[in-house]
Amino acid sequence: MPEGVINMDNEGVQSSIAEMNLSEQLQKILSVIDVEGKRLEEIILSMNEGKFELVKKGYEYVKQLKDEAQRLKENTMEYVVRTSPALLTKELYMFSLSHLDRLIQLMDSITYRLTILAQSGLELDSDIKSRIVEMTNKTLSMVGDLFMEAKLLSLNARKILEFHEVINQKEDDIDQIYRSITLEVIKKYSKDVFSLMILKEIVDLVEDLADVIREASHDFKYLALYKI
């Protein structure tokens, strides 16, 4: 073979190309998820300000973003299956796509329950509102960190380990907020079953969202270790 000519039949070359393509696909998925997260932040702000019509309108846009992210996820999963013989990290990519899918679903679920609250016209306790905003914003900031991890897969795998530690710390902080806010919700809405149920579901889902982001970050960490 002439010097400088790349053998495209070489498994190592095929695997490298597949890794590059998957890194790009993960970035596309997370870019949509990141926008979905920003829209969710706006919806929570509208809820906090009592702008219930904006909350209801915002859900339709979030749903469109969810559908777009899931379409990209399905296409990427098909690509993983087609290139599996050359892809040594197939399982890690499948795990990451599964976690991203769960992330997409959770943000949609949170938004839908906020819409239910908006339709009820419930005016939330100011302290509860501020704590939900704090918890949700911190959780959604983890989406941005995860997006950076996806970008670094093909640029600087070692840097992913730093973002992984940041995500772990934020998830620990969210766990503490979750425990305190859950107790507050139960105390303040114990006589209002509807509000208690919806608010408890919202904080549970936000806590689940933080857990899933951490799990997705684990996937990227292992992919990074494979590259280092």
C-alpha positions in Angstrom: 0.0 0.0 0.0 1.4 3.4 -0.9 2.6 5.5 2.1 0.0 8.0 3.3 -3.0 6.0 1.9 -5.5 5.2 4.6 -6.9 1.6 4.5 -10.7 2.1 5.1 -11.0 -1.6 5.6 -8.9 -1.4 8.7 -11.1 -2.0 11.9 -9.2 0.7 13.9 -9.9 3.3 11.2 -13.6 2.3 10.9 -13.9 2.4 14.7 -12.3 5.9 14.8 -14.7 7.2 12.1 -17.7 5.7 13.9 -16.6 7.4 17.2 -16.3 10.8 15.4 -19.7 10.4 13.9 -21.3 9.4 17.1 -19.7 12.3 19.0 -21.3 14.7 16.5 -24.7 13.0 16.8 -24.5 13.2 20.6 -23.8 16.9 20.3 -26.8 17.4 18.1 -29.1 15.5 20.5 -27.8 17.4 23.5 -28.0 20.8 21.7 -31.8 20.2 21.3 -32.0 18.9 24.9 -30.2 22.1 26.0 -32.7 24.3 24.2 -35.5 22.2 25.8 -33.9 22.8 29.2 -33.8 26.6 28.6 -37.5 26.6 27.6 -38.3 24.7 30.8 -36.4 27.4 32.8 -38.6 30.1 31.1 -41.7 28.1 31.9 -40.8 27.8 35.5 -40.0 31.6 35.6 -43.5 32.3 34.1 -45.0 30.0 36.7 -43.2 31.8 39.4 -44.5 35.1 38.1 -48.1 33.8 37.8 -48.1 34.1 34.0 -50.1 30.9 33.5 -50.9 31.4 29.8 -47.2 31.5 29.0 -46.8 28.3 30.9 -49.5 26.6 28.8 -48.1 27.9 25.5 -44.6 26.9 26.4 -45.5 23.3 26.7 -46.2 22.9 23.0 -42.8 24.1 22.1 -41.1 21.8 24.6 -43.1 18.9 23.1 -41.8 19.8 19.7 -38.2 19.8 21.0 -38.8 16.5 22.7 -40.0 14.9 19.4 -37.0 16.3 17.5 -34.5 15.0 20.2 -36.1 11.6 20.1 -35.9 11.5 16.3 -32.2 12.2 16.4 -31.8 9.6 19.2 -33.5 6.9 17.1 -31.3 7.7 14.1 -28.2 7.5 16.2 -29.2 4.2 17.7 -29.7 2.8 14.2 -26.2 4.0 13.3 -24.7 2.3 16.3 -26.4 -1.0 15.3 -25.2 -0.7 11.7 -21.6 0.0 12.7 -21.4 -2.4 15.7 -18.8 -4.8 14.3 -16.3 -1.9 14.1 -17.3 -0.1 17.3 -15.6 -1.4 20.5 -17.6 1.0 22.7 -21.0 0.1 21.3 -22.5 -0.7 24.8 -21.4 2.7 26.3 -23.0 4.6 23.4 -26.2 2.6 23.8 -26.3 3.3 27.5 -25.7 7.0 26.9 -28.5 7.2 24.3 -30.8 5.4 26.7 -30.1 7.9 29.4 -30.5 10.8 27.0 -33.9 9.4 26.0 -34.9 9.2 29.7 -33.7 12.8 30.2 -35.9 14.0 27.3 -38.9 12.3 28.7 -38.4 13.7 32.2 -38.2 17.3 31.0 -41.4 16.8 29.1 -43.1 15.3 32.2 -42.0 18.2 34.4 -43.3 20.7 31.9 -46.6 18.9 31.6 -47.2 18.9 35.3 -46.4 22.6 35.4 -49.0 23.0 32.8 -51.5 21.2 35.0 -50.6 23.7 37.8 -51.1 26.6 35.5 -54.5 25.4 34.4 -55.6 25.1 38.0 -54.5 28.7 38.6 -52.9 27.8 41.9 -50.9 30.5 43.5 -47.9 28.8 45.1 -46.3 29.6 48.4 -43.5 32.1 47.7 -40.9 30.0 49.6 -41.9 26.8 47.8 -41.7 28.7 44.4 -38.2 30.0 45.1 -37.0 26.6 46.2 -38.4 24.9 43.1 -36.7 27.5 40.9 -33.4 27.0 42.7 -33.6 23.2 42.4 -34.7 23.2 38.8 -32.2 25.8 37.6 -29.3 23.9 39.2 -30.4 20.7 37.7 -30.8 22.3 34.2 -27.3 23.8 34.5 -26.1 20.2 34.6 -27.6 19.7 31.1 -25.2 22.4 29.9 -22.3 20.6 31.6 -23.3 17.4 29.9 -23.5 19.2 26.5 -19.9 20.3 27.1 -18.9 16.7 27.8 -20.3 15.6 24.5 -18.3 18.3 22.7 -15.1 17.3 24.4 -15.4 13.6 23.3 -13.6 14.4 20.1 -11.5 17.3 21.4 -10.2 16.7 24.9 -11.4 13.5 26.6 -9.4 14.2 29.7 -11.3 17.5 30.3 -14.5 15.4 30.5 -13.4 14.1 33.9 -13.4 17.7 35.3 -17.0 18.3 34.1 -17.9 14.9 35.5 -16.8 16.0 39.0 -18.8 19.2 38.6 -21.9 17.3 37.7 -21.4 14.9 40.7 -21.1 17.9 43.1 -24.3 19.6 41.7 -26.2 16.3 42.0 -25.2 16.1 45.7 -26.4 19.6 46.2 -29.7 18.8 44.5 -30.2 15.8 46.8 -30.0 18.1 49.8 -32.4 20.6 48.3 -34.8 17.8 47.4 -34.9 16.5 51.0 -35.7 19.9 52.4 -38.2 21.0 49.8 -40.1 17.6 50.0 -40.6 18.2 53.7 -41.8 21.8 53.1 -44.3 20.7 50.4 -45.8 18.0 52.7 -46.1 20.5 55.6 -47.6 23.3 53.7 -50.0 21.3 51.4 -51.0 18.4 53.6 -54.6 19.6 53.5 -54.6 20.2 49.7 -54.3 16.7 48.1 -54.3 18.0 44.5 -51.5 20.6 45.1 -49.5 18.2 47.2 -49.6 15.4 44.6 -48.6 17.6 41.7 -45.9 19.5 43.6 -44.5 16.3 45.0 -44.4 14.8 41.5 -42.6 17.9 40.1 -39.8 17.8 42.7 -39.5 14.0 42.4 -39.1 14.4 38.6 -36.5 17.1 39.0 -34.6 14.9 41.4 -34.8 12.0 38.9 -33.6 14.3 36.1 -30.5 15.2 38.1 -29.8 11.4 38.7 -30.2 10.6 35.0 -27.9 13.5 34.0 -25.3 12.1 36.4 -25.7 8.6 34.9 -25.3 10.0 31.4 -22.1 11.8 32.6 -20.9 8.4 33.9 -21.3 7.1 30.3 -19.2 10.0 28.9 -16.6 9.5 31.6 -16.1 5.9 30.6 -15.9 6.8 27.0 -13.3 9.4 27.9 -11.3 6.9 29.9 -11.3 4.6 26.8 -9.8 7.4 24.8 -7.1 8.6 27.3 
